[in-house]
Amino acid sequence: MTTFAENNIVFPDGQLNVAPLPEALMRNGFTPETRDAPGMPLPAQYLNWLFRDVYRNQQANQDATNNALKKDANLSDIVDRDEALKNLELKEAAKRDVGNGENQIPDMSSFANSLQNNGWQKLPSGLIIQWGTTVVNSSGDAIINFPTAFKVACYALIPVSGQTMSAAYAYTSVTKTSAVIPHYNTVTGTKSTGGSNTQWMAIGV
């Protein structure tokens, strides 16, 4: 859109509308004529300058409004989202979903645990690590009840004797929820009479 203020108009007094606003006018301001006071009339070129300035300011404001993000669009009107993320200095993590799949970021619920003497730690992959201490019963067996059940299976069970003498173990039963481990005295070659501790660690899914 072009208005008269955008063209070089020659007024009857020979003045051009493109002339700069005089310092005196900028310094002293403009006093319009009234019935009781002659005031200081504004020549046509200066009035035209004001019109042109108002139009350009209005056009600039309109352009800014047209280019502004709309509140009700909720940022969906961003043209270049990758560039916007770059300007916000957000890295790749800002583009990832929460989860334990490929290219996802696990949250703390994927690291659930029970940090007790008999406890467990879960990992985002589904792996579960458990540990604890069990007293060998009078039959010479360490009966372990896992603090939390494995969903698939217990893949490894590592028992360690809590007494000073040498001990050996033989698995007789390992399930998702428990294990029975006979405890043998390597000196006598017989099963333990009970009372000793067996510390253990189990790994599974």
PyRosetta script that sets phi, psi and omega in degrees:
from pyrosetta import init, pose_from_sequence

init()
pose = pose_from_sequence("MTTFAENNIVFPDGQLNVAPLPEALMRNGFTPETRDAPGMPLPAQYLNWLFRDVYRNQQANQDATNNALKKDANLSDIVDRDEALKNLELKEAAKRDVGNGENQIPDMSSFANSLQNNGWQKLPSGLIIQWGTTVVNSSGDAIINFPTAFKVACYALIPVSGQTMSAAYAYTSVTKTSAVIPHYNTVTGTKSTGGSNTQWMAIGV")
pose.set_psi(1, 130.1)
pose.set_omega(1, 179.5)
pose.set_phi(2, -121.2)
pose.set_psi(2, 129.1)
pose.set_omega(2, 178.4)
pose.set_phi(3, -107.6)
pose.set_psi(3, 175.3)
pose.set_omega(3, 178.0)
pose.set_phi(4, -59.5)
pose.set_psi(4, -24.4)
pose.set_omega(4, -178.0)
pose.set_phi(5, -72.8)
pose.set_psi(5, -12.9)
pose.set_omega(5, -180.0)
pose.set_phi(6, -92.2)
pose.set_psi(6, -2.9)
pose.set_omega(6, -178.2)
pose.set_phi(7, -110.3)
pose.set_psi(7, 154.2)
pose.set_omega(7, 177.1)
pose.set_phi(8, -82.6)
pose.set_psi(8, 100.2)
pose.set_omega(8, -177.9)
pose.set_phi(9, -101.1)
pose.set_psi(9, 132.4)
pose.set_omega(9, 177.4)
pose.set_phi(10, -97.1)
pose.set_psi(10, 120.1)
pose.set_omega(10, -179.3)
pose.set_phi(11, -86.6)
pose.set_psi(11, 165.0)
pose.set_omega(11, -177.8)
pose.set_phi(12, -55.6)
pose.set_psi(12, -29.2)
pose.set_omega(12, -179.2)
pose.set_phi(13, -85.1)
pose.set_psi(13, 8.2)
pose.set_omega(13, 176.7)
pose.set_phi(14, 84.5)
pose.set_psi(14, 3.2)
pose.set_omega(14, -179.1)
pose.set_phi(15, -86.5)
pose.set_psi(15, 151.8)
pose.set_omega(15, 178.2)
pose.set_phi(16, -103.3)
pose.set_psi(16, 145.6)
pose.set_omega(16, 179.1)
pose.set_phi(17, -71.2)
pose.set_psi(17, -12.0)
pose.set_omega(17, -177.5)
pose.set_phi(18, -88.9)
pose.set_psi(18, 2.5)
pose.set_omega(18, -179.7)
pose.set_phi(19, -65.8)
pose.set_psi(19, 142.3)
pose.set_omega(19, 179.3)
pose.set_phi(20, -67.5)
pose.set_psi(20, 155.7)
pose.set_omega(20, 178.4)
pose.set_phi(21, -70.7)
pose.set_psi(21, 127.1)
pose.set_omega(21, -177.3)
pose.set_phi(22, -61.9)
pose.set_psi(22, 148.4)
pose.set_omega(22, 178.9)
pose.set_phi(23, -61.0)
pose.set_psi(23, -36.1)
pose.set_omega(23, -178.4)
pose.set_phi(24, -61.8)
pose.set_psi(24, -39.0)
pose.set_omega(24, -179.9)
pose.set_phi(25, -70.0)
pose.set_psi(25, -40.4)
pose.set_omega(25, 179.4)
pose.set_phi(26, -66.6)
pose.set_psi(26, -32.7)
pose.set_omega(26, -176.6)
pose.set_phi(27, -82.1)
pose.set_psi(27, -43.1)
pose.set_omega(27, -173.5)
pose.set_phi(28, -95.9)
pose.set_psi(28, -16.6)
pose.set_omega(28, -178.4)
pose.set_phi(29, 79.1)
pose.set_psi(29, -174.1)
pose.set_omega(29, -176.4)
pose.set_phi(30, -122.8)
pose.set_psi(30, 125.0)
pose.set_omega(30, 178.5)
pose.set_phi(31, -110.8)
pose.set_psi(31, 111.5)
pose.set_omega(31, -177.5)
pose.set_phi(32, -70.5)
pose.set_psi(32, 156.6)
pose.set_omega(32, 177.5)
pose.set_phi(33, -72.2)
pose.set_psi(33, 146.0)
pose.set_omega(33, 175.5)
pose.set_phi(34, -130.5)
pose.set_psi(34, 177.5)
pose.set_omega(34, -179.4)
pose.set_phi(35, -64.9)
pose.set_psi(35, -33.8)
pose.set_omega(35, -175.3)
pose.set_phi(36, -99.2)
pose.set_psi(36, -12.3)
pose.set_omega(36, -177.5)
pose.set_phi(37, -141.1)
pose.set_psi(37, 132.7)
pose.set_omega(37, -177.1)
pose.set_phi(38, -66.1)
pose.set_psi(38, -30.3)
pose.set_omega(38, 179.7)
pose.set_phi(39, 64.6)
pose.set_psi(39, -160.3)
pose.set_omega(39, 179.2)
pose.set_phi(40, -129.7)
pose.set_psi(40, 98.4)
pose.set_omega(40, -177.2)
pose.set_phi(41, -63.1)
pose.set_psi(41, 148.5)
pose.set_omega(41, -179.1)
pose.set_phi(42, -95.6)
pose.set_psi(42, 120.6)
pose.set_omega(42, 178.7)
pose.set_phi(43, -58.9)
pose.set_psi(43, 159.0)
pose.set_omega(43, -175.6)
pose.set_phi(44, -58.4)
pose.set_psi(44, -39.2)
pose.set_omega(44, -176.3)
pose.set_phi(45, -63.8)
pose.set_psi(45, -34.6)
pose.set_omega(45, -178.7)
pose.set_phi(46, -75.9)
pose.set_psi(46, -36.3)
pose.set_omega(46, 175.4)
pose.set_phi(47, -62.8)
pose.set_psi(47, -42.4)
pose.set_omega(47, 178.5)
pose.set_phi(48, -64.3)
pose.set_psi(48, -35.9)
pose.set_omega(48, 177.9)
pose.set_phi(49, -62.0)
pose.set_psi(49, -42.0)
pose.set_omega(49, 178.8)
pose.set_phi(50, -64.6)
pose.set_psi(50, -42.9)
pose.set_omega(50, 178.0)
pose.set_phi(51, -59.7)
pose.set_psi(51, -44.6)
pose.set_omega(51, -179.3)
pose.set_phi(52, -63.2)
pose.set_psi(52, -40.6)
pose.set_omega(52, -179.2)
pose.set_phi(53, -66.7)
pose.set_psi(53, -41.9)
pose.set_omega(53, 178.2)
pose.set_phi(54, -62.3)
pose.set_psi(54, -43.0)
pose.set_omega(54, -179.2)
pose.set_phi(55, -63.1)
pose.set_psi(55, -44.8)
pose.set_omega(55, -178.1)
pose.set_phi(56, -65.9)
pose.set_psi(56, -38.9)
pose.set_omega(56, 176.5)
pose.set_phi(57, -63.8)
pose.set_psi(57, -42.2)
pose.set_omega(57, 179.2)
pose.set_phi(58, -64.3)
pose.set_psi(58, -39.9)
pose.set_omega(58, -179.9)
pose.set_phi(59, -65.9)
pose.set_psi(59, -39.8)
pose.set_omega(59, 178.3)
pose.set_phi(60, -64.1)
pose.set_psi(60, -41.6)
pose.set_omega(60, 178.0)
pose.set_phi(61, -64.4)
pose.set_psi(61, -38.9)
pose.set_omega(61, 178.7)
pose.set_phi(62, -65.8)
pose.set_psi(62, -41.1)
pose.set_omega(62, 178.2)
pose.set_phi(63, -62.9)
pose.set_psi(63, -41.4)
pose.set_omega(63, 179.3)
pose.set_phi(64, -64.0)
pose.set_psi(64, -38.5)
pose.set_omega(64, 178.6)
pose.set_phi(65, -66.6)
pose.set_psi(65, -42.3)
pose.set_omega(65, -179.6)
pose.set_phi(66, -64.3)
pose.set_psi(66, -33.0)
pose.set_omega(66, -177.0)
pose.set_phi(67, -90.8)
pose.set_psi(67, -5.3)
pose.set_omega(67, -177.3)
pose.set_phi(68, -77.5)
pose.set_psi(68, 152.4)
pose.set_omega(68, 175.4)
pose.set_phi(69, -72.8)
pose.set_psi(69, 136.7)
pose.set_omega(69, -179.4)
pose.set_phi(70, -83.1)
pose.set_psi(70, 132.8)
pose.set_omega(70, -177.4)
pose.set_phi(71, -59.4)
pose.set_psi(71, -42.4)
pose.set_omega(71, -176.0)
pose.set_phi(72, -77.4)
pose.set_psi(72, -4.6)
pose.set_omega(72, 177.9)
pose.set_phi(73, -84.7)
pose.set_psi(73, -14.4)
pose.set_omega(73, 178.2)
pose.set_phi(74, 52.5)
pose.set_psi(74, 46.2)
pose.set_omega(74, 176.6)
pose.set_phi(75, 70.3)
pose.set_psi(75, 5.4)
pose.set_omega(75, 178.9)
pose.set_phi(76, -72.3)
pose.set_psi(76, -13.3)
pose.set_omega(76, -179.7)
pose.set_phi(77, -93.3)
pose.set_psi(77, 13.1)
pose.set_omega(77, 173.4)
pose.set_phi(78, -69.4)
pose.set_psi(78, 125.6)
pose.set_omega(78, -175.0)
pose.set_phi(79, -72.2)
pose.set_psi(79, -51.0)
pose.set_omega(79, -177.2)
pose.set_phi(80, -115.8)
pose.set_psi(80, 94.2)
pose.set_omega(80, -175.4)
pose.set_phi(81, -69.4)
pose.set_psi(81, -37.1)
pose.set_omega(81, 179.0)
pose.set_phi(82, -62.0)
pose.set_psi(82, -41.5)
pose.set_omega(82, 179.2)
pose.set_phi(83, -67.6)
pose.set_psi(83, -36.2)
pose.set_omega(83, 178.2)
pose.set_phi(84, -64.0)
pose.set_psi(84, -43.4)
pose.set_omega(84, 177.4)
pose.set_phi(85, -63.6)
pose.set_psi(85, -37.6)
pose.set_omega(85, 178.7)
pose.set_phi(86, -63.3)
pose.set_psi(86, -44.0)
pose.set_omega(86, -179.6)
pose.set_phi(87, -67.5)
pose.set_psi(87, -28.3)
pose.set_omega(87, 176.2)
pose.set_phi(88, -81.0)
pose.set_psi(88, -3.5)
pose.set_omega(88, -179.4)
pose.set_phi(89, 60.3)
pose.set_psi(89, 34.2)
pose.set_omega(89, 174.9)
pose.set_phi(90, -89.6)
pose.set_psi(90, 130.6)
pose.set_omega(90, -176.8)
pose.set_phi(91, -90.8)
pose.set_psi(91, -168.5)
pose.set_omega(91, -174.5)
pose.set_phi(92, -59.8)
pose.set_psi(92, -30.6)
pose.set_omega(92, -177.7)
pose.set_phi(93, -60.1)
pose.set_psi(93, -28.4)
pose.set_omega(93, -178.6)
pose.set_phi(94, -69.8)
pose.set_psi(94, -15.5)
pose.set_omega(94, -177.6)
pose.set_phi(95, -100.3)
pose.set_psi(95, -2.4)
pose.set_omega(95, -174.8)
pose.set_phi(96, -94.1)
pose.set_psi(96, 147.1)
pose.set_omega(96, 174.3)
pose.set_phi(97, -83.6)
pose.set_psi(97, 160.8)
pose.set_omega(97, 176.6)
pose.set_phi(98, -85.8)
pose.set_psi(98, 132.8)
pose.set_omega(98, 179.3)
pose.set_phi(99, 165.2)
pose.set_psi(99, -174.1)
pose.set_omega(99, 178.6)
pose.set_phi(100, -117.8)
pose.set_psi(100, 20.7)
pose.set_omega(100, 177.0)
pose.set_phi(101, -92.5)
pose.set_psi(101, -177.8)
pose.set_omega(101, -179.7)
pose.set_phi(102, -63.7)
pose.set_psi(102, 135.8)
pose.set_omega(102, -180.0)
pose.set_phi(103, 63.7)
pose.set_psi(103, 20.1)
pose.set_omega(103, 174.7)
pose.set_phi(104, -111.0)
pose.set_psi(104, 160.8)
pose.set_omega(104, -179.0)
pose.set_phi(105, -111.6)
pose.set_psi(105, 117.9)
pose.set_omega(105, 179.5)
pose.set_phi(106, -72.8)
pose.set_psi(106, 143.7)
pose.set_omega(106, 173.7)
pose.set_phi(107, -96.2)
pose.set_psi(107, -177.2)
pose.set_omega(107, -172.9)
pose.set_phi(108, -66.1)
pose.set_psi(108, -19.8)
pose.set_omega(108, 177.9)
pose.set_phi(109, -66.3)
pose.set_psi(109, -20.2)
pose.set_omega(109, 177.3)
pose.set_phi(110, -80.0)
pose.set_psi(110, -6.5)
pose.set_omega(110, 179.5)
pose.set_phi(111, -117.6)
pose.set_psi(111, 37.2)
pose.set_omega(111, -179.0)
pose.set_phi(112, -59.5)
pose.set_psi(112, 148.2)
pose.set_omega(112, -177.7)
pose.set_phi(113, -158.2)
pose.set_psi(113, 167.5)
pose.set_omega(113, 171.2)
pose.set_phi(114, -137.8)
pose.set_psi(114, 97.5)
pose.set_omega(114, -172.9)
pose.set_phi(115, -88.9)
pose.set_psi(115, 74.6)
pose.set_omega(115, -179.4)
pose.set_phi(116, -119.7)
pose.set_psi(116, 178.9)
pose.set_omega(116, 174.9)
pose.set_phi(117, -58.7)
pose.set_psi(117, -42.4)
pose.set_omega(117, 169.8)
pose.set_phi(118, -108.9)
pose.set_psi(118, 100.4)
pose.set_omega(118, -172.1)
pose.set_phi(119, -141.1)
pose.set_psi(119, -169.6)
pose.set_omega(119, -176.9)
pose.set_phi(120, -157.5)
pose.set_psi(120, 159.7)
pose.set_omega(120, 178.2)
pose.set_phi(121, -138.9)
pose.set_psi(121, 125.2)
pose.set_omega(121, 176.4)
pose.set_phi(122, -101.7)
pose.set_psi(122, 146.9)
pose.set_omega(122, 179.6)
pose.set_phi(123, -118.3)
pose.set_psi(123, 157.8)
pose.set_omega(123, -177.8)
pose.set_phi(124, -56.6)
pose.set_psi(124, -27.6)
pose.set_omega(124, 180.0)
pose.set_phi(125, -71.3)
pose.set_psi(125, -12.6)
pose.set_omega(125, -175.9)
pose.set_phi(126, 102.2)
pose.set_psi(126, -9.6)
pose.set_omega(126, 179.2)
pose.set_phi(127, -66.8)
pose.set_psi(127, 139.1)
pose.set_omega(127, 178.7)
pose.set_phi(128, -123.8)
pose.set_psi(128, 129.5)
pose.set_omega(128, 176.1)
pose.set_phi(129, -113.1)
pose.set_psi(129, 126.3)
pose.set_omega(129, -179.4)
pose.set_phi(130, -126.2)
pose.set_psi(130, 156.2)
pose.set_omega(130, -179.3)
pose.set_phi(131, -152.5)
pose.set_psi(131, 164.3)
pose.set_omega(131, 177.2)
pose.set_phi(132, 171.9)
pose.set_psi(132, -175.2)
pose.set_omega(132, 178.1)
pose.set_phi(133, -130.4)
pose.set_psi(133, 131.9)
pose.set_omega(133, -179.8)
pose.set_phi(134, -127.8)
pose.set_psi(134, 138.3)
pose.set_omega(134, 177.7)
pose.set_phi(135, -84.8)
pose.set_psi(135, 131.1)
pose.set_omega(135, 177.6)
pose.set_phi(136, -69.4)
pose.set_psi(136, 130.3)
pose.set_omega(136, -177.4)
pose.set_phi(137, -80.7)
pose.set_psi(137, 179.6)
pose.set_omega(137, -176.7)
pose.set_phi(138, -64.9)
pose.set_psi(138, -18.1)
pose.set_omega(138, 177.9)
pose.set_phi(139, -86.7)
pose.set_psi(139, -1.8)
pose.set_omega(139, 179.1)
pose.set_phi(140, 85.0)
pose.set_psi(140, 17.9)
pose.set_omega(140, -179.2)
pose.set_phi(141, -111.2)
pose.set_psi(141, 139.0)
pose.set_omega(141, 170.9)
pose.set_phi(142, -97.6)
pose.set_psi(142, 108.9)
pose.set_omega(142, -179.1)
pose.set_phi(143, -97.9)
pose.set_psi(143, 116.1)
pose.set_omega(143, -175.6)
pose.set_phi(144, -106.5)
pose.set_psi(144, 126.0)
pose.set_omega(144, 169.6)
pose.set_phi(145, -107.1)
pose.set_psi(145, 110.7)
pose.set_omega(145, -176.2)
pose.set_phi(146, -60.0)
pose.set_psi(146, 137.4)
pose.set_omega(146, 179.0)
pose.set_phi(147, -57.9)
pose.set_psi(147, -31.4)
pose.set_omega(147, 175.1)
pose.set_phi(148, -140.0)
pose.set_psi(148, 143.4)
pose.set_omega(148, -175.8)
pose.set_phi(149, -75.3)
pose.set_psi(149, 142.1)
pose.set_omega(149, 171.2)
pose.set_phi(150, -74.9)
pose.set_psi(150, 142.2)
pose.set_omega(150, -179.8)
pose.set_phi(151, -78.6)
pose.set_psi(151, -35.4)
pose.set_omega(151, -176.9)
pose.set_phi(152, -108.5)
pose.set_psi(152, -61.1)
pose.set_omega(152, -178.3)
pose.set_phi(153, -171.2)
pose.set_psi(153, 159.8)
pose.set_omega(153, 169.7)
pose.set_phi(154, -91.3)
pose.set_psi(154, 116.0)
pose.set_omega(154, -174.6)
pose.set_phi(155, -89.2)
pose.set_psi(155, -25.7)
pose.set_omega(155, -178.6)
pose.set_phi(156, -150.4)
pose.set_psi(156, 140.5)
pose.set_omega(156, 178.2)
pose.set_phi(157, -136.2)
pose.set_psi(157, 122.4)
pose.set_omega(157, -174.7)
pose.set_phi(158, -119.0)
pose.set_psi(158, 105.4)
pose.set_omega(158, 177.0)
pose.set_phi(159, -94.6)
pose.set_psi(159, 147.7)
pose.set_omega(159, 177.2)
pose.set_phi(160, -135.7)
pose.set_psi(160, 130.2)
pose.set_omega(160, -178.3)
pose.set_phi(161, -69.5)
pose.set_psi(161, 139.9)
pose.set_omega(161, 177.6)
pose.set_phi(162, -93.6)
pose.set_psi(162, 8.3)
pose.set_omega(162, 179.1)
pose.set_phi(163, -113.2)
pose.set_psi(163, 167.5)
pose.set_omega(163, -173.3)
pose.set_phi(164, -76.6)
pose.set_psi(164, -28.2)
pose.set_omega(164, -178.2)
pose.set_phi(165, -73.8)
pose.set_psi(165, 159.2)
pose.set_omega(165, 178.6)
pose.set_phi(166, -68.2)
pose.set_psi(166, 143.3)
pose.set_omega(166, -179.0)
pose.set_phi(167, -139.1)
pose.set_psi(167, 152.7)
pose.set_omega(167, 177.0)
pose.set_phi(168, -131.6)
pose.set_psi(168, 151.6)
pose.set_omega(168, -177.7)
pose.set_phi(169, -127.3)
pose.set_psi(169, 153.0)
pose.set_omega(169, 174.4)
pose.set_phi(170, -138.8)
pose.set_psi(170, 125.7)
pose.set_omega(170, -178.1)
pose.set_phi(171, -77.4)
pose.set_psi(171, 132.8)
pose.set_omega(171, 174.4)
pose.set_phi(172, -113.7)
pose.set_psi(172, -22.0)
pose.set_omega(172, -179.2)
pose.set_phi(173, -161.1)
pose.set_psi(173, 123.4)
pose.set_omega(173, 174.9)
pose.set_phi(174, -134.5)
pose.set_psi(174, 119.7)
pose.set_omega(174, 179.0)
pose.set_phi(175, -122.3)
pose.set_psi(175, -169.9)
pose.set_omega(175, 178.8)
pose.set_phi(176, -71.7)
pose.set_psi(176, -21.5)
pose.set_omega(176, -173.2)
pose.set_phi(177, -116.3)
pose.set_psi(177, -17.7)
pose.set_omega(177, -174.3)
pose.set_phi(178, -157.9)
pose.set_psi(178, 173.1)
pose.set_omega(178, 176.9)
pose.set_phi(179, -153.3)
pose.set_psi(179, 147.3)
pose.set_omega(179, 175.1)
pose.set_phi(180, -118.8)
pose.set_psi(180, 122.5)
pose.set_omega(180, -175.5)
pose.set_phi(181, -125.7)
pose.set_psi(181, 107.1)
pose.set_omega(181, 175.0)
pose.set_phi(182, -63.4)
pose.set_psi(182, 139.8)
pose.set_omega(182, -176.3)
pose.set_phi(183, -111.4)
pose.set_psi(183, 120.3)
pose.set_omega(183, -176.5)
pose.set_phi(184, -115.2)
pose.set_psi(184, 143.0)
pose.set_omega(184, 173.6)
pose.set_phi(185, -88.9)
pose.set_psi(185, 116.1)
pose.set_omega(185, -176.8)
pose.set_phi(186, -72.3)
pose.set_psi(186, -15.0)
pose.set_omega(186, 178.3)
pose.set_phi(187, -77.4)
pose.set_psi(187, -47.2)
pose.set_omega(187, -178.1)
pose.set_phi(188, -94.2)
pose.set_psi(188, -19.4)
pose.set_omega(188, -178.7)
pose.set_phi(189, 77.4)
pose.set_psi(189, 11.0)
pose.set_omega(189, -179.8)
pose.set_phi(190, -113.3)
pose.set_psi(190, 165.9)
pose.set_omega(190, 177.9)
pose.set_phi(191, -68.8)
pose.set_psi(191, 150.2)
pose.set_omega(191, 179.1)
pose.set_phi(192, -64.3)
pose.set_psi(192, 151.0)
pose.set_omega(192, 178.0)
pose.set_phi(193, -85.3)
pose.set_psi(193, 1.8)
pose.set_omega(193, 176.3)
pose.set_phi(194, 98.0)
pose.set_psi(194, 167.8)
pose.set_omega(194, 176.8)
pose.set_phi(195, 97.6)
pose.set_psi(195, -21.1)
pose.set_omega(195, -179.9)
pose.set_phi(196, -84.6)
pose.set_psi(196, 160.4)
pose.set_omega(196, 180.0)
pose.set_phi(197, -94.1)
pose.set_psi(197, 146.3)
pose.set_omega(197, 172.5)
pose.set_phi(198, -123.3)
pose.set_psi(198, 117.9)
pose.set_omega(198, 174.1)
pose.set_phi(199, -92.5)
pose.set_psi(199, 143.7)
pose.set_omega(199, -173.6)
pose.set_phi(200, -146.5)
pose.set_psi(200, 160.1)
pose.set_omega(200, 173.8)
pose.set_phi(201, -138.5)
pose.set_psi(201, 134.4)
pose.set_omega(201, -179.2)
pose.set_phi(202, -125.2)
pose.set_psi(202, 142.1)
pose.set_omega(202, -179.8)
pose.set_phi(203, -130.3)
pose.set_psi(203, 132.0)
pose.set_omega(203, 179.4)
pose.set_phi(204, -168.5)
pose.set_psi(204, -164.0)
pose.set_omega(204, -178.7)
pose.set_phi(205, -131.8)
pose.dump_pdb("model.pdb")
